[in-house]
Amino acid sequence: MAEVKLNAAALGIAAAIIAAVVMLLLGILGNLGIYMGAVRMMEEWHMFFNLTPLGIIGGMI
């Protein structure tokens, strides 16, 4: 059976992309008034995230 090696760089990049997409979706849904509890938690956990366009981009970065 072949040995499976984990590519750590690819895993890290994939996780960062998924996290950025989730942050974008949370920002969009928060501006629509949906999932406000999750938005409030994200604002507490991430210092740059808020519901302004600049805040959403800052949270994604």
PQR file with spaces between the fields and no chain letter, atoms N, CA, C, O and H, PARSE charges and radii, in Angstrom:
ATOM       1  N    MET     1       0.842   -1.178    0.000 -0.4000 1.5000
ATOM       2  CA   MET     1       0.000    0.000    0.000 -0.0000 2.0000
ATOM       3  C    MET     1       0.888    1.243    0.000  0.5500 1.7000
ATOM       4  O    MET     1       1.918    1.276    0.674 -0.5500 1.4000
ATOM       5  N    ALA     2       0.489    2.260   -0.755 -0.4000 1.5000
ATOM       6  CA   ALA     2       1.291    3.475   -0.897 -0.0000 2.0000
ATOM       7  C    ALA     2       1.213    4.326    0.360  0.5500 1.7000
ATOM       8  O    ALA     2       0.178    4.403    1.023 -0.5500 1.4000
ATOM       9  H    ALA     2      -0.348    2.234   -1.302  0.4000 1.0000
ATOM      10  N    GLU     3       2.327    4.957    0.664 -0.4000 1.5000
ATOM      11  CA   GLU     3       2.379    5.850    1.817 -0.0000 2.0000
ATOM      12  C    GLU     3       1.763    7.194    1.440  0.5500 1.7000
ATOM      13  O    GLU     3       2.048    7.745    0.377 -0.5500 1.4000
ATOM      14  H    GLU     3       3.167    4.894    0.125  0.4000 1.0000
ATOM      15  N    VAL     4       0.928    7.705    2.312 -0.4000 1.5000
ATOM      16  CA   VAL     4       0.264    8.984    2.074 -0.0000 2.0000
ATOM      17  C    VAL     4       1.002   10.057    2.867  0.5500 1.7000
ATOM      18  O    VAL     4       1.166    9.942    4.082 -0.5500 1.4000
ATOM      19  H    VAL     4       0.696    7.258    3.176  0.4000 1.0000
ATOM      20  N    LYS     5       1.452   11.116    2.158 -0.4000 1.5000
ATOM      21  CA   LYS     5       2.140   12.220    2.817 -0.0000 2.0000
ATOM      22  C    LYS     5       1.224   13.432    2.813  0.5500 1.7000
ATOM      23  O    LYS     5       0.556   13.723    1.821 -0.5500 1.4000
ATOM      24  H    LYS     5       1.319   11.209    1.171  0.4000 1.0000
ATOM      25  N    LEU     6       1.205   14.121    3.924 -0.4000 1.5000
ATOM      26  CA   LEU     6       0.410   15.330    4.068 -0.0000 2.0000
ATOM      27  C    LEU     6       1.213   16.521    3.582  0.5500 1.7000
ATOM      28  O    LEU     6       2.332   16.747    4.044 -0.5500 1.4000
ATOM      29  H    LEU     6       1.747   13.884    4.730  0.4000 1.0000
ATOM      30  N    ASN     7       0.660   17.278    2.665 -0.4000 1.5000
ATOM      31  CA   ASN     7       1.298   18.494    2.181 -0.0000 2.0000
ATOM      32  C    ASN     7       0.824   19.634    3.079  0.5500 1.7000
ATOM      33  O    ASN     7      -0.281   20.147    2.902 -0.5500 1.4000
ATOM      34  H    ASN     7      -0.249   17.094    2.290  0.4000 1.0000
ATOM      35  N    ALA     8       1.644   20.023    4.027 -0.4000 1.5000
ATOM      36  CA   ALA     8       1.256   21.012    5.035 -0.0000 2.0000
ATOM      37  C    ALA     8       0.963   22.373    4.417  0.5500 1.7000
ATOM      38  O    ALA     8       0.029   23.050    4.847 -0.5500 1.4000
ATOM      39  H    ALA     8       2.541   19.606    4.171  0.4000 1.0000
ATOM      40  N    ALA     9       1.728   22.783    3.430 -0.4000 1.5000
ATOM      41  CA   ALA     9       1.506   24.085    2.801 -0.0000 2.0000
ATOM      42  C    ALA     9       0.148   24.119    2.099  0.5500 1.7000
ATOM      43  O    ALA     9      -0.592   25.094    2.230 -0.5500 1.4000
ATOM      44  H    ALA     9       2.487   22.233    3.081  0.4000 1.0000
ATOM      45  N    ALA    10      -0.177   23.075    1.365 -0.4000 1.5000
ATOM      46  CA   ALA    10      -1.459   23.019    0.662 -0.0000 2.0000
ATOM      47  C    ALA    10      -2.619   22.987    1.654  0.5500 1.7000
ATOM      48  O    ALA    10      -3.656   23.606    1.414 -0.5500 1.4000
ATOM      49  H    ALA    10       0.424   22.283    1.258  0.4000 1.0000
ATOM      50  N    LEU    11      -2.453   22.282    2.748 -0.4000 1.5000
ATOM      51  CA   LEU    11      -3.489   22.229    3.772 -0.0000 2.0000
ATOM      52  C    LEU    11      -3.697   23.605    4.406  0.5500 1.7000
ATOM      53  O    LEU    11      -4.835   24.018    4.631 -0.5500 1.4000
ATOM      54  H    LEU    11      -1.611   21.780    2.942  0.4000 1.0000
ATOM      55  N    GLY    12      -2.622   24.304    4.689 -0.4000 1.5000
ATOM      56  CA   GLY    12      -2.723   25.636    5.276 -0.0000 2.0000
ATOM      57  C    GLY    12      -3.388   26.628    4.338  0.5500 1.7000
ATOM      58  O    GLY    12      -4.218   27.431    4.766 -0.5500 1.4000
ATOM      59  H    GLY    12      -1.698   23.968    4.507  0.4000 1.0000
ATOM      60  N    ILE    13      -3.029   26.578    3.065 -0.4000 1.5000
ATOM      61  CA   ILE    13      -3.635   27.485    2.081 -0.0000 2.0000
ATOM      62  C    ILE    13      -5.118   27.182    1.923  0.5500 1.7000
ATOM      63  O    ILE    13      -5.933   28.102    1.859 -0.5500 1.4000
ATOM      64  H    ILE    13      -2.355   25.926    2.718  0.4000 1.0000
ATOM      65  N    ALA    14      -5.476   25.903    1.860 -0.4000 1.5000
ATOM      66  CA   ALA    14      -6.884   25.528    1.732 -0.0000 2.0000
ATOM      67  C    ALA    14      -7.689   25.982    2.950  0.5500 1.7000
ATOM      68  O    ALA    14      -8.812   26.464    2.799 -0.5500 1.4000
ATOM      69  H    ALA    14      -4.814   25.156    1.912  0.4000 1.0000
ATOM      70  N    ALA    15      -7.135   25.835    4.144 -0.4000 1.5000
ATOM      71  CA   ALA    15      -7.826   26.266    5.359 -0.0000 2.0000
ATOM      72  C    ALA    15      -7.990   27.786    5.379  0.5500 1.7000
ATOM      73  O    ALA    15      -9.028   28.283    5.814 -0.5500 1.4000
ATOM      74  H    ALA    15      -6.223   25.443    4.266  0.4000 1.0000
ATOM      75  N    ALA    16      -6.994   28.524    4.921 -0.4000 1.5000
ATOM      76  CA   ALA    16      -7.083   29.988    4.881 -0.0000 2.0000
ATOM      77  C    ALA    16      -8.148   30.449    3.888  0.5500 1.7000
ATOM      78  O    ALA    16      -8.878   31.403    4.158 -0.5500 1.4000
ATOM      79  H    ALA    16      -6.150   28.121    4.567  0.4000 1.0000
ATOM      80  N    ILE    17      -8.236   29.789    2.763 -0.4000 1.5000
ATOM      81  CA   ILE    17      -9.252   30.140    1.767 -0.0000 2.0000
ATOM      82  C    ILE    17     -10.647   29.871    2.307  0.5500 1.7000
ATOM      83  O    ILE    17     -11.546   30.696    2.146 -0.5500 1.4000
ATOM      84  H    ILE    17      -7.643   29.015    2.543  0.4000 1.0000
ATOM      85  N    ILE    18     -10.833   28.727    2.943 -0.4000 1.5000
ATOM      86  CA   ILE    18     -12.138   28.393    3.520 -0.0000 2.0000
ATOM      87  C    ILE    18     -12.514   29.391    4.611  0.5500 1.7000
ATOM      88  O    ILE    18     -13.663   29.828    4.682 -0.5500 1.4000
ATOM      89  H    ILE    18     -10.102   28.057    3.074  0.4000 1.0000
ATOM      90  N    ALA    19     -11.560   29.751    5.457 -0.4000 1.5000
ATOM      91  CA   ALA    19     -11.829   30.718    6.526 -0.0000 2.0000
ATOM      92  C    ALA    19     -12.206   32.082    5.951  0.5500 1.7000
ATOM      93  O    ALA    19     -13.101   32.741    6.479 -0.5500 1.4000
ATOM      94  H    ALA    19     -10.627   29.396    5.400  0.4000 1.0000
ATOM      95  N    ALA    20     -11.544   32.517    4.883 -0.4000 1.5000
ATOM      96  CA   ALA    20     -11.854   33.806    4.263 -0.0000 2.0000
ATOM      97  C    ALA    20     -13.248   33.789    3.637  0.5500 1.7000
ATOM      98  O    ALA    20     -13.984   34.770    3.741 -0.5500 1.4000
ATOM      99  H    ALA    20     -10.816   31.981    4.453  0.4000 1.0000
ATOM     100  N    VAL    21     -13.613   32.693    2.995 -0.4000 1.5000
ATOM     101  CA   VAL    21     -14.944   32.583    2.388 -0.0000 2.0000
ATOM     102  C    VAL    21     -16.022   32.595    3.465  0.5500 1.7000
ATOM     103  O    VAL    21     -17.059   33.237    3.297 -0.5500 1.4000
ATOM     104  H    VAL    21     -13.015   31.895    2.911  0.4000 1.0000
ATOM     105  N    VAL    22     -15.787   31.894    4.565 -0.4000 1.5000
ATOM     106  CA   VAL    22     -16.754   31.888    5.667 -0.0000 2.0000
ATOM     107  C    VAL    22     -16.882   33.280    6.263  0.5500 1.7000
ATOM     108  O    VAL    22     -17.990   33.701    6.596 -0.5500 1.4000
ATOM     109  H    VAL    22     -14.945   31.373    4.702  0.4000 1.0000
ATOM     110  N    MET    23     -15.784   34.003    6.407 -0.4000 1.5000
ATOM     111  CA   MET    23     -15.827   35.366    6.930 -0.0000 2.0000
ATOM     112  C    MET    23     -16.614   36.269    5.988  0.5500 1.7000
ATOM     113  O    MET    23     -17.395   37.102    6.447 -0.5500 1.4000
ATOM     114  H    MET    23     -14.884   33.661    6.137  0.4000 1.0000
ATOM     115  N    LEU    24     -16.424   36.120    4.690 -0.4000 1.5000
ATOM     116  CA   LEU    24     -17.173   36.909    3.711 -0.0000 2.0000
ATOM     117  C    LEU    24     -18.662   36.607    3.807  0.5500 1.7000
ATOM     118  O    LEU    24     -19.479   37.527    3.839 -0.5500 1.4000
ATOM     119  H    LEU    24     -15.790   35.443    4.317  0.4000 1.0000
ATOM     120  N    LEU    25     -19.022   35.330    3.854 -0.4000 1.5000
ATOM     121  CA   LEU    25     -20.431   34.951    3.971 -0.0000 2.0000
ATOM     122  C    LEU    25     -21.042   35.468    5.264  0.5500 1.7000
ATOM     123  O    LEU    25     -22.184   35.928    5.268 -0.5500 1.4000
ATOM     124  H    LEU    25     -18.358   34.583    3.828  0.4000 1.0000
ATOM     125  N    LEU    26     -20.306   35.399    6.347 -0.4000 1.5000
ATOM     126  CA   LEU    26     -20.805   35.897    7.622 -0.0000 2.0000
ATOM     127  C    LEU    26     -21.016   37.406    7.555  0.5500 1.7000
ATOM     128  O    LEU    26     -21.991   37.912    8.109 -0.5500 1.4000
ATOM     129  H    LEU    26     -19.378   35.025    6.344  0.4000 1.0000
ATOM     130  N    GLY    27     -20.131   38.127    6.895 -0.4000 1.5000
ATOM     131  CA   GLY    27     -20.299   39.567    6.734 -0.0000 2.0000
ATOM     132  C    GLY    27     -21.523   39.909    5.899  0.5500 1.7000
ATOM     133  O    GLY    27     -22.275   40.824    6.235 -0.5500 1.4000
ATOM     134  H    GLY    27     -19.338   37.716    6.445  0.4000 1.0000
ATOM     135  N    ILE    28     -21.723   39.174    4.810 -0.4000 1.5000
ATOM     136  CA   ILE    28     -22.893   39.419    3.960 -0.0000 2.0000
ATOM     137  C    ILE    28     -24.176   39.097    4.704  0.5500 1.7000
ATOM     138  O    ILE    28     -25.118   39.889    4.690 -0.5500 1.4000
ATOM     139  H    ILE    28     -21.113   38.431    4.537  0.4000 1.0000
ATOM     140  N    LEU    29     -24.222   37.942    5.352 -0.4000 1.5000
ATOM     141  CA   LEU    29     -25.427   37.552    6.092 -0.0000 2.0000
ATOM     142  C    LEU    29     -25.677   38.479    7.271  0.5500 1.7000
ATOM     143  O    LEU    29     -26.829   38.772    7.593 -0.5500 1.4000
ATOM     144  H    LEU    29     -23.457   37.298    5.363  0.4000 1.0000
ATOM     145  N    GLY    30     -24.624   38.942    7.913 -0.4000 1.5000
ATOM     146  CA   GLY    30     -24.772   39.883    9.014 -0.0000 2.0000
ATOM     147  C    GLY    30     -25.375   41.196    8.559  0.5500 1.7000
ATOM     148  O    GLY    30     -26.187   41.790    9.269 -0.5500 1.4000
ATOM     149  H    GLY    30     -23.689   38.705    7.651  0.4000 1.0000
ATOM     150  N    ASN    31     -24.984   41.655    7.377 -0.4000 1.5000
ATOM     151  CA   ASN    31     -25.565   42.886    6.830 -0.0000 2.0000
ATOM     152  C    ASN    31     -27.026   42.705    6.449  0.5500 1.7000
ATOM     153  O    ASN    31     -27.771   43.682    6.369 -0.5500 1.4000
ATOM     154  H    ASN    31     -24.325   41.173    6.799  0.4000 1.0000
ATOM     155  N    LEU    32     -27.442   41.468    6.213 -0.4000 1.5000
ATOM     156  CA   LEU    32     -28.848   41.174    5.935 -0.0000 2.0000
ATOM     157  C    LEU    32     -29.645   40.947    7.216  0.5500 1.7000
ATOM     158  O    LEU    32     -30.864   40.780    7.171 -0.5500 1.4000
ATOM     159  H    LEU    32     -26.837   40.675    6.277  0.4000 1.0000
ATOM     160  N    GLY    33     -28.954   40.942    8.360 -0.4000 1.5000
ATOM     161  CA   GLY    33     -29.632   40.742    9.642 -0.0000 2.0000
ATOM     162  C    GLY    33     -29.779   39.290   10.037  0.5500 1.7000
ATOM     163  O    GLY    33     -30.546   38.971   10.945 -0.5500 1.4000
ATOM     164  H    GLY    33     -27.964   41.078    8.396  0.4000 1.0000
ATOM     165  N    ILE    34     -29.060   38.405    9.374 -0.4000 1.5000
ATOM     166  CA   ILE    34     -29.126   36.962    9.651 -0.0000 2.0000
ATOM     167  C    ILE    34     -27.876   36.566   10.427  0.5500 1.7000
ATOM     168  O    ILE    34     -26.793   37.092   10.168 -0.5500 1.4000
ATOM     169  H    ILE    34     -28.437   38.663    8.636  0.4000 1.0000
ATOM     170  N    TYR    35     -28.016   35.643   11.375 -0.4000 1.5000
ATOM     171  CA   TYR    35     -26.889   35.122   12.178 -0.0000 2.0000
ATOM     172  C    TYR    35     -26.183   36.219   12.970  0.5500 1.7000
ATOM     173  O    TYR    35     -24.954   36.246   13.032 -0.5500 1.4000
ATOM     174  H    TYR    35     -28.895   35.216   11.585  0.4000 1.0000
ATOM     175  N    MET    36     -26.945   37.114   13.568 -0.4000 1.5000
ATOM     176  CA   MET    36     -26.343   38.237   14.291 -0.0000 2.0000
ATOM     177  C    MET    36     -25.570   37.764   15.526  0.5500 1.7000
ATOM     178  O    MET    36     -24.601   38.410   15.924 -0.5500 1.4000
ATOM     179  H    MET    36     -27.944   37.092   13.518  0.4000 1.0000
ATOM     180  N    GLY    37     -25.980   36.651   16.137 -0.4000 1.5000
ATOM     181  CA   GLY    37     -25.220   36.115   17.263 -0.0000 2.0000
ATOM     182  C    GLY    37     -23.815   35.713   16.840  0.5500 1.7000
ATOM     183  O    GLY    37     -22.843   35.987   17.544 -0.5500 1.4000
ATOM     184  H    GLY    37     -26.767   36.125   15.814  0.4000 1.0000
ATOM     185  N    ALA    38     -23.716   35.066   15.696 -0.4000 1.5000
ATOM     186  CA   ALA    38     -22.405   34.665   15.181 -0.0000 2.0000
ATOM     187  C    ALA    38     -21.576   35.891   14.790  0.5500 1.7000
ATOM     188  O    ALA    38     -20.359   35.905   14.970 -0.5500 1.4000
ATOM     189  H    ALA    38     -24.506   34.843   15.124  0.4000 1.0000
ATOM     190  N    VAL    39     -22.237   36.906   14.261 -0.4000 1.5000
ATOM     191  CA   VAL    39     -21.529   38.146   13.905 -0.0000 2.0000
ATOM     192  C    VAL    39     -20.956   38.797   15.155  0.5500 1.7000
ATOM     193  O    VAL    39     -19.805   39.233   15.154 -0.5500 1.4000
ATOM     194  H    VAL    39     -23.226   36.894   14.115  0.4000 1.0000
ATOM     195  N    ARG    40     -21.743   38.867   16.217 -0.4000 1.5000
ATOM     196  CA   ARG    40     -21.257   39.477   17.470 -0.0000 2.0000
ATOM     197  C    ARG    40     -20.062   38.697   18.027  0.5500 1.7000
ATOM     198  O    ARG    40     -19.092   39.296   18.492 -0.5500 1.4000
ATOM     199  H    ARG    40     -22.678   38.512   16.218  0.4000 1.0000
ATOM     200  N    MET    41     -20.133   37.365   17.980 -0.4000 1.5000
ATOM     201  CA   MET    41     -18.999   36.558   18.454 -0.0000 2.0000
ATOM     202  C    MET    41     -17.762   36.807   17.595  0.5500 1.7000
ATOM     203  O    MET    41     -16.656   36.926   18.121 -0.5500 1.4000
ATOM     204  H    MET    41     -20.921   36.879   17.602  0.4000 1.0000
ATOM     205  N    MET    42     -17.944   36.886   16.274 -0.4000 1.5000
ATOM     206  CA   MET    42     -16.806   37.114   15.389 -0.0000 2.0000
ATOM     207  C    MET    42     -16.202   38.490   15.646  0.5500 1.7000
ATOM     208  O    MET    42     -14.983   38.645   15.572 -0.5500 1.4000
ATOM     209  H    MET    42     -18.843   36.789   15.846  0.4000 1.0000
ATOM     210  N    GLU    43     -17.023   39.488   15.944 -0.4000 1.5000
ATOM     211  CA   GLU    43     -16.498   40.812   16.257 -0.0000 2.0000
ATOM     212  C    GLU    43     -15.689   40.800   17.547  0.5500 1.7000
ATOM     213  O    GLU    43     -14.735   41.566   17.686 -0.5500 1.4000
ATOM     214  H    GLU    43     -18.013   39.363   16.005  0.4000 1.0000
ATOM     215  N    GLU    44     -16.059   39.934   18.495 -0.4000 1.5000
ATOM     216  CA   GLU    44     -15.294   39.813   19.735 -0.0000 2.0000
ATOM     217  C    GLU    44     -13.977   39.068   19.514  0.5500 1.7000
ATOM     218  O    GLU    44     -12.963   39.416   20.119 -0.5500 1.4000
ATOM     219  H    GLU    44     -16.833   39.311   18.382  0.4000 1.0000
ATOM     220  N    TRP    45     -13.983   38.063   18.666 -0.4000 1.5000
ATOM     221  CA   TRP    45     -12.813   37.209   18.483 -0.0000 2.0000
ATOM     222  C    TRP    45     -11.779   37.788   17.528  0.5500 1.7000
ATOM     223  O    TRP    45     -10.580   37.577   17.713 -0.5500 1.4000
ATOM     224  H    TRP    45     -14.807   37.781   18.174  0.4000 1.0000
ATOM     225  N    HIS    46     -12.229   38.519   16.503 -0.4000 1.5000
ATOM     226  CA   HIS    46     -11.315   39.064   15.495 -0.0000 2.0000
ATOM     227  C    HIS    46     -11.296   40.582   15.605  0.5500 1.7000
ATOM     228  O    HIS    46     -12.340   41.222   15.479 -0.5500 1.4000
ATOM     229  H    HIS    46     -13.202   38.691   16.353  0.4000 1.0000
ATOM     230  N    MET    47     -10.145   41.156   15.833 -0.4000 1.5000
ATOM     231  CA   MET    47     -10.073   42.577   16.136 -0.0000 2.0000
ATOM     232  C    MET    47     -10.421   43.467   14.953  0.5500 1.7000
ATOM     233  O    MET    47     -10.821   44.610   15.174 -0.5500 1.4000
ATOM     234  H    MET    47      -9.297   40.636   15.934  0.4000 1.0000
ATOM     235  N    PHE    48     -10.293   43.017   13.721 -0.4000 1.5000
ATOM     236  CA   PHE    48     -10.555   43.871   12.565 -0.0000 2.0000
ATOM     237  C    PHE    48     -11.925   43.642   11.942  0.5500 1.7000
ATOM     238  O    PHE    48     -12.322   44.415   11.070 -0.5500 1.4000
ATOM     239  H    PHE    48      -9.968   42.088   13.541  0.4000 1.0000
ATOM     240  N    PHE    49     -12.666   42.608   12.353 -0.4000 1.5000
ATOM     241  CA   PHE    49     -13.937   42.285   11.716 -0.0000 2.0000
ATOM     242  C    PHE    49     -15.059   43.161   12.250  0.5500 1.7000
ATOM     243  O    PHE    49     -15.233   43.287   13.462 -0.5500 1.4000
ATOM     244  H    PHE    49     -12.343   41.981   13.061  0.4000 1.0000
ATOM     245  N    ASN    50     -15.818   43.766   11.349 -0.4000 1.5000
ATOM     246  CA   ASN    50     -17.100   44.382   11.650 -0.0000 2.0000
ATOM     247  C    ASN    50     -17.925   44.359   10.365  0.5500 1.7000
ATOM     248  O    ASN    50     -17.461   43.823    9.358 -0.5500 1.4000
ATOM     249  H    ASN    50     -15.676   43.664   10.364  0.4000 1.0000
ATOM     250  N    LEU    51     -19.115   44.915   10.367 -0.4000 1.5000
ATOM     251  CA   LEU    51     -20.017   44.754    9.226 -0.0000 2.0000
ATOM     252  C    LEU    51     -19.836   45.798    8.131  0.5500 1.7000
ATOM     253  O    LEU    51     -20.655   45.870    7.216 -0.5500 1.4000
ATOM     254  H    LEU    51     -19.492   45.350   11.185  0.4000 1.0000
ATOM     255  N    THR    52     -18.794   46.599    8.203 -0.4000 1.5000
ATOM     256  CA   THR    52     -18.493   47.508    7.099 -0.0000 2.0000
ATOM     257  C    THR    52     -17.710   46.746    6.036  0.5500 1.7000
ATOM     258  O    THR    52     -17.092   45.728    6.349 -0.5500 1.4000
ATOM     259  H    THR    52     -18.128   46.541    8.947  0.4000 1.0000
ATOM     260  N    PRO    53     -17.721   47.209    4.794 -0.5600 1.5000
ATOM     261  CA   PRO    53     -16.937   46.519    3.760  0.2800 2.0000
ATOM     262  C    PRO    53     -15.452   46.412    4.128  0.5500 1.7000
ATOM     263  O    PRO    53     -14.830   45.374    3.901 -0.5500 1.4000
ATOM     264  N    LEU    54     -14.888   47.476    4.694 -0.4000 1.5000
ATOM     265  CA   LEU    54     -13.486   47.438    5.109 -0.0000 2.0000
ATOM     266  C    LEU    54     -13.271   46.457    6.251  0.5500 1.7000
ATOM     267  O    LEU    54     -12.247   45.777    6.306 -0.5500 1.4000
ATOM     268  H    LEU    54     -15.393   48.319    4.879  0.4000 1.0000
ATOM     269  N    GLY    55     -14.241   46.381    7.168 -0.4000 1.5000
ATOM     270  CA   GLY    55     -14.144   45.444    8.278 -0.0000 2.0000
ATOM     271  C    GLY    55     -14.225   43.993    7.835  0.5500 1.7000
ATOM     272  O    GLY    55     -13.541   43.130    8.385 -0.5500 1.4000
ATOM     273  H    GLY    55     -15.074   46.933    7.123  0.4000 1.0000
ATOM     274  N    ILE    56     -15.063   43.727    6.840 -0.4000 1.5000
ATOM     275  CA   ILE    56     -15.181   42.358    6.312 -0.0000 2.0000
ATOM     276  C    ILE    56     -13.870   41.959    5.632  0.5500 1.7000
ATOM     277  O    ILE    56     -13.372   40.852    5.839 -0.5500 1.4000
ATOM     278  H    ILE    56     -15.619   44.429    6.394  0.4000 1.0000
ATOM     279  N    ILE    57     -13.318   42.855    4.829 -0.4000 1.5000
ATOM     280  CA   ILE    57     -12.044   42.552    4.154 -0.0000 2.0000
ATOM     281  C    ILE    57     -10.929   42.393    5.183  0.5500 1.7000
ATOM     282  O    ILE    57     -10.094   41.497    5.058 -0.5500 1.4000
ATOM     283  H    ILE    57     -13.723   43.754    4.661  0.4000 1.0000
ATOM     284  N    GLY    58     -10.909   43.260    6.203 -0.4000 1.5000
ATOM     285  CA   GLY    58      -9.909   43.141    7.258 -0.0000 2.0000
ATOM     286  C    GLY    58     -10.025   41.819    8.004  0.5500 1.7000
ATOM     287  O    GLY    58      -9.011   41.212    8.349 -0.5500 1.4000
ATOM     288  H    GLY    58     -11.587   43.988    6.304  0.4000 1.0000
ATOM     289  N    GLY    59     -11.242   41.370    8.254 -0.4000 1.5000
ATOM     290  CA   GLY    59     -11.436   40.073    8.893 -0.0000 2.0000
ATOM     291  C    GLY    59     -10.985   38.924    8.024  0.5500 1.7000
ATOM     292  O    GLY    59     -10.452   37.932    8.522 -0.5500 1.4000
ATOM     293  H    GLY    59     -12.066   41.863    7.973  0.4000 1.0000
ATOM     294  N    MET    60     -11.197   39.052    6.723 -0.4000 1.5000
ATOM     295  CA   MET    60     -10.767   37.993    5.803 -0.0000 2.0000
ATOM     296  C    MET    60      -9.253   37.890    5.748  0.5500 1.7000
ATOM     297  O    MET    60      -8.700   36.795    5.639 -0.5500 1.4000
ATOM     298  H    MET    60     -11.630   39.857    6.319  0.4000 1.0000
ATOM     299  N    ILE    61      -8.589   39.029    5.825 -0.4000 1.5000
ATOM     300  CA   ILE    61      -7.123   39.021    5.760 -0.0000 2.0000
ATOM     301  C    ILE    61      -6.572   38.506    7.063  0.5500 1.7000
ATOM     302  O    ILE    61      -5.355   38.415    7.226 -0.5500 1.4000
ATOM     303  H    ILE    61      -9.038   39.918    5.914  0.4000 1.0000
